[in-house]
Amino acid sequence: MLEITKTTAEAVPEALEVAKSMEMSTEALNYGMDALFTANNVWMLLATALVFIMHLGFAGVEAGFTQAKNTVNILFKNTLTPVIGILSYALLGFSLMYPEAEAGFWFGFDGFGITDRLNGMSFEYAGGSYTRWTDFLFQAMFAATAATIVSGAVAERIKISSYLIFTVIFVGLIYPIIGSWKWGAGALDAMGFYDFAGSTLVHSVGGWGALAGIIILGPRIGKYVDGKVIDKPGSSVPLATIGVFLLWLGWFGFNGGSVLSGDPVSTSFVLVNTSLGACAGALGGFITGRLVFGRLDFGMVLNGILAGLVGITAGADVFTPVESIIVGLIAGVLVVLAAVGLDKLKLDDCVGAVPVHLVNGVWGTLAVGIFGNAANGTPMPFLPQLYGVVICGLAAFSSAFIIFFVLKKISGIRVSAQHEEEGLDSHEHGIRGYTIVYDE
């Protein structure tokens, strides 16, 4: 592992001592602290904006990979997902994920709404890295992402109402409780579990939710016939490509912002590893797709990029660049094999969300225990990574399965066969995503 600089929270006390020894004036010292505070906070807000734009990327990928007759339905869900996600995280999720509880907890709650804790808007809140408002907004973007992952997998046959109810519960309650076990200094953190930016806590949690959804929903009509997998062409390959590149762009904020400061060496190091993982994932998807399908499968290249990004996310700060390439390459291979495996099991995932986010969220997290080394050169232990994957997986899958199952029993979660075959756009929304008007 390459040695990277200390975090802002660690470096500030040392800097203060140096400043005192140099007999700097109080005015100069305060000016320097304010400048550092501002620079860190600006970077965190920029990272927040980059993560936010990932929702447009998800919308492009999902709309591009699904049928034209359901485009508006896809965009409708992807527009309301961050809306509901941010609001539910503000009302409930943030206080669940970062409670002022004793370390090692399984559940904590600070009350409804975004409370302003002591020094929440000052240098002391996070060692000069960001304000509490920035902290909330950055974390809210992550929370909404977990539900967006589910959206693509269950597309083209789920009722909008059922999906939105699921999103409220999953983002407002399930995701923040699981996330608190590590990022809120909870039980998994006490076990030594490590997940830098969310291969497990965001991506596999969303992936487990997606798997539960496609199991309860069942495949689209006509997807599996007489033992054959029937292709359902997406509406726009260019749109899917734009979506993937927007997601790659957003990942600079997703992983770079997870440094939790504007530290130049740490941030640039993480972003180098992030990009290397994405590139290697694309190659893994390209080569494996060629070997498995006998063609240059562009969809597998695109999902290979995303798989590499998901895989690198857990350990972008503890892998070397060479290890990042290895992790990404394996992720690209896994995404193809997992897609084939799902079809063999007749589990219909419209966009490959489970292969990308679940399979490679697990892989990336375990890879930390295989390749990762802490800043002091100590190897990262494997067993805590395995425990974390299993515990988070059981919690996320069982919770999502129960939510979908209850919704199915109460109100149903699947649209009618007629609506599914004719398209959700005209029946659910009254408009189509692609309309060509001819002059008479």
ZAMARGU-4260 file (C-alpha; in steps of 0.2 Angstrom, whole numbers, plus 5000, padded with zeros to 4 digits):
<rodrens>
0) 5000/5000/5000 | 5007/5017/4995 | 5009/5029/5010 | 4996/5043/5009 | 4995/5058/5020
5) 4985/5060/5036 | 4967/5065/5036 | 4963/5083/5040 | 4956/5078/5058 | 4973/5070/5062
10) 4984/5083/5054 | 4975/5098/5061 | 4981/5096/5080 | 4999/5094/5073 | 4998/5109/5063
15) 4991/5119/5077 | 5006/5114/5088 | 5018/5119/5074 | 5010/5135/5072 | 5011/5139/5091
20) 5030/5134/5090 | 5032/5146/5076 | 5024/5160/5087 | 5011/5163/5073 | 4998/5177/5078
25) 4981/5171/5083 | 4974/5181/5068 | 4985/5172/5055 | 4981/5155/5063 | 4963/5158/5063
30) 4964/5164/5045 | 4973/5148/5040 | 4960/5137/5049 | 4946/5146/5040 | 4954/5144/5023
35) 4957/5125/5026 | 4939/5123/5032 | 4932/5132/5017 | 4943/5122/5005 | 4938/5106/5012
40) 4919/5110/5013 | 4919/5116/4995 | 4927/5100/4989 | 4914/5090/4999 | 4900/5100/4991
45) 4907/5097/4974 | 4908/5078/4978 | 4890/5079/4983 | 4885/5087/4967 | 4894/5073/4957
50) 4885/5059/4967 | 4869/5068/4964 | 4872/5068/4945 | 4874/5049/4946 | 4855/5049/4947
55) 4854/5055/4929 | 4867/5042/4925 | 4856/5028/4932 | 4841/5035/4923 | 4850/5034/4907
60) 4856/5017/4909 | 4839/5010/4915 | 4830/5019/4901 | 4843/5014/4888 | 4843/4996/4893
65) 4824/4993/4894 | 4811/4993/4881 | 4805/5010/4873 | 4787/5007/4878 | 4792/5009/4896
70) 4804/5024/4895 | 4793/5037/4904 | 4790/5024/4918 | 4808/5022/4921 | 4812/5041/4921
75) 4797/5044/4932 | 4804/5032/4945 | 4822/5038/4943 | 4816/5056/4946 | 4805/5052/4961
80) 4819/5041/4969 | 4831/5055/4974 | 4816/5066/4979 | 4809/5053/4991 | 4826/5047/4996
85) 4832/5064/5002 | 4816/5068/5011 | 4815/5052/5020 | 4834/5052/5025 | 4831/5070/5031
90) 4816/5065/5042 | 4823/5049/5049 | 4838/5041/5040 | 4852/5053/5045 | 4847/5052/5064
95) 4847/5033/5062 | 4864/5032/5053 | 4874/5043/5064 | 4866/5043/5081 | 4876/5049/5096
100) 4876/5032/5103 | 4890/5022/5112 | 4902/5013/5100 | 4897/4996/5095 | 4879/4998/5095
105) 4866/4989/5083 | 4853/5003/5084 | 4853/5021/5089 | 4841/5036/5085 | 4843/5054/5088
110) 4825/5060/5084 | 4816/5065/5069 | 4823/5079/5057 | 4841/5086/5055 | 4846/5092/5072
115) 4860/5104/5073 | 4872/5097/5085 | 4885/5107/5095 | 4898/5115/5084 | 4889/5107/5069
120) 4893/5122/5058 | 4911/5126/5064 | 4928/5120/5062 | 4927/5108/5077 | 4912/5097/5069
125) 4923/5086/5058 | 4941/5092/5061 | 4939/5106/5048 | 4932/5095/5034 | 4914/5100/5032
130) 4899/5107/5041 | 4884/5096/5047 | 4873/5102/5033 | 4886/5096/5020 | 4888/5080/5030
135) 4869/5077/5028 | 4868/5081/5010 | 4883/5070/5005 | 4876/5055/5015 | 4858/5058/5008
140) 4865/5056/4990 | 4872/5039/4995 | 4855/5034/5003 | 4845/5038/4988 | 4857/5028/4977
145) 4853/5012/4986 | 4835/5012/4981 | 4840/5017/4963 | 4849/5001/4961 | 4833/4992/4964
150) 4823/5002/4952 | 4832/4995/4936 | 4831/4977/4941 | 4812/4977/4944 | 4808/4988/4929
155) 4794/4985/4916 | 4782/4976/4928 | 4782/4983/4945 | 4768/4995/4951 | 4774/5013/4953
160) 4765/5014/4970 | 4773/4998/4977 | 4790/5004/4971 | 4788/5021/4980 | 4782/5013/4996
165) 4797/5002/4996 | 4809/5016/4993 | 4802/5026/5008 | 4805/5011/5019 | 4821/5005/5012
170) 4830/5022/5011 | 4822/5029/5027 | 4824/5014/5038 | 4833/4999/5032 | 4848/5007/5023
175) 4853/5019/5037 | 4852/5006/5051 | 4863/4994/5041 | 4875/5009/5037 | 4876/5014/5055
180) 4884/4997/5060 | 4900/5003/5051 | 4900/5022/5046 | 4890/5027/5062 | 4904/5018/5073
185) 4892/5003/5076 | 4894/4984/5079 | 4903/4980/5062 | 4915/4994/5065 | 4919/4987/5082
190) 4922/4970/5073 | 4935/4978/5062 | 4925/4978/5046 | 4931/4990/5032 | 4921/4998/5018
195) 4928/5014/5012 | 4914/5021/5001 | 4901/5007/5001 | 4904/4992/4990 | 4893/4983/5004
200) 4884/4997/5013 | 4877/5005/4997 | 4879/4994/4982 | 4877/4976/4989 | 4863/4983/5001
205) 4854/4989/4985 | 4859/4973/4976 | 4851/4962/4989 | 4835/4973/4988 | 4835/4971/4969
210) 4837/4952/4971 | 4822/4951/4983 | 4812/4961/4971 | 4815/4951/4956 | 4811/4935/4966
215) 4795/4941/4972 | 4790/4949/4956 | 4795/4935/4944 | 4801/4937/4926 | 4793/4948/4913
220) 4781/4940/4901 | 4789/4931/4887 | 4807/4932/4895 | 4810/4913/4897 | 4801/4902/4885
225) 4804/4883/4883 | 4821/4884/4891 | 4827/4899/4880 | 4831/4916/4886 | 4821/4929/4874
230) 4831/4945/4872 | 4821/4961/4875 | 4830/4974/4866 | 4833/4991/4875 | 4827/5007/4868
235) 4843/5016/4866 | 4861/5010/4866 | 4868/5028/4865 | 4857/5033/4880 | 4864/5019/4890
240) 4882/5023/4886 | 4879/5041/4891 | 4872/5035/4907 | 4887/5024/4911 | 4899/5038/4908
245) 4889/5050/4919 | 4890/5036/4933 | 4909/5035/4930 | 4910/5054/4932 | 4899/5054/4947
250) 4910/5040/4955 | 4924/5054/4957 | 4913/5061/4970 | 4907/5045/4977 | 4924/5039/4981
255) 4934/5055/4981 | 4921/5063/4993 | 4923/5048/5004 | 4940/5054/5009 | 4930/5066/5019
260) 4941/5081/5016 | 4950/5090/5002 | 4967/5081/5006 | 4976/5082/4989 | 4986/5066/4991
265) 4973/5055/4998 | 4960/5061/4986 | 4970/5060/4970 | 4976/5042/4975 | 4958/5036/4978
270) 4953/5043/4961 | 4967/5035/4952 | 4962/5018/4959 | 4944/5022/4955 | 4948/5025/4937
275) 4960/5010/4935 | 4946/4999/4942 | 4934/5005/4930 | 4945/5003/4915 | 4950/4985/4920
280) 4932/4981/4923 | 4928/4986/4905 | 4942/4974/4899 | 4935/4960/4910 | 4918/4962/4903
285) 4924/4964/4885 | 4935/4948/4885 | 4923/4937/4895 | 4908/4943/4885 | 4918/4938/4869
290) 4922/4921/4876 | 4905/4917/4883 | 4893/4924/4869 | 4905/4923/4854 | 4903/4942/4850
295) 4909/4959/4855 | 4895/4962/4868 | 4894/4981/4871 | 4882/4979/4885 | 4895/4969/4895
300) 4908/4982/4892 | 4896/4995/4899 | 4892/4984/4914 | 4910/4979/4916 | 4914/4998/4919
305) 4901/4999/4932 | 4906/4982/4940 | 4924/4988/4941 | 4918/5004/4950 | 4908/4995/4962
310) 4922/4982/4966 | 4935/4996/4969 | 4924/5006/4980 | 4927/4996/4997 | 4945/4998/4996
315) 4950/5012/4984 | 4961/5019/4998 | 4970/5003/5003 | 4973/4995/4986 | 4989/4999/4976
320) 4986/5004/4958 | 4991/4986/4952 | 4979/4978/4965 | 4965/4990/4959 | 4967/4984/4941
325) 4966/4966/4947 | 4951/4969/4957 | 4942/4978/4943 | 4947/4965/4930 | 4939/4951/4941
330) 4924/4962/4943 | 4922/4963/4924 | 4923/4944/4923 | 4911/4941/4937 | 4897/4953/4930
335) 4896/4942/4914 | 4896/4926/4923 | 4883/4932/4936 | 4872/4938/4922 | 4872/4921/4913
340) 4869/4913/4930 | 4854/4923/4934 | 4846/4919/4917 | 4849/4900/4921 | 4839/4903/4937
345) 4826/4912/4927 | 4829/4928/4938 | 4825/4942/4927 | 4835/4958/4930 | 4832/4971/4916
350) 4848/4980/4918 | 4860/4969/4927 | 4859/4977/4944 | 4862/4961/4954 | 4878/4956/4944
355) 4884/4974/4945 | 4880/4979/4962 | 4877/4964/4973 | 4890/4952/4966 | 4903/4965/4964
360) 4899/4974/4980 | 4902/4957/4989 | 4918/4954/4978 | 4925/4971/4982 | 4922/4970/5000
365) 4931/4953/5002 | 4945/4959/4991 | 4949/4972/5004 | 4954/4957/5015 | 4964/4949/5001
370) 4974/4963/4994 | 4971/4978/5006 | 4984/4985/5018 | 4982/4999/5030 | 4992/5015/5029
375) 5005/5007/5041 | 5007/4992/5030 | 4997/4980/5041 | 4987/4968/5030 | 4968/4970/5032
380) 4960/4955/5040 | 4949/4944/5029 | 4936/4937/5042 | 4929/4954/5047 | 4925/4957/5029
385) 4917/4941/5027 | 4906/4943/5043 | 4901/4961/5037 | 4896/4954/5020 | 4885/4940/5028
390) 4877/4951/5041 | 4873/4965/5029 | 4867/4953/5016 | 4855/4944/5028 | 4848/4961/5035
395) 4846/4969/5018 | 4839/4954/5009 | 4827/4948/5022 | 4821/4966/5025 | 4818/4969/5007
400) 4810/4952/5004 | 4797/4956/5019 | 4793/4973/5012 | 4790/4966/4994 | 4780/4951/5001
405) 4769/4962/5012 | 4766/4974/4998 | 4761/4959/4986 | 4749/4952/4999 | 4741/4969/5003
410) 4739/4978/4986 | 4749/4968/4973 | 4766/4974/4966 | 4764/4969/4948 | 4755/4978/4934
415) 4742/4968/4924 | 4747/4957/4909 | 4739/4969/4897 | 4748/4984/4904 | 4765/4975/4904
420) 4763/4969/4886 | 4757/4985/4879 | 4769/4996/4889 | 4768/5006/4905 | 4770/5023/4897
425) 4753/5024/4888 | 4743/5015/4902 | 4752/5022/4918 | 4757/5039/4912 | 4748/5044/4896
430) 4763/5048/4886 | 4777/5039/4877 | 4796/5042/4879 | 4799/5042/4860 | 4787/5051/4849
435) 4789/5055/4831 | 4777/5068/4823 | 4775/5067/4804 | 4769/5083/4795 | 4753/5080/4785
</rodrens>
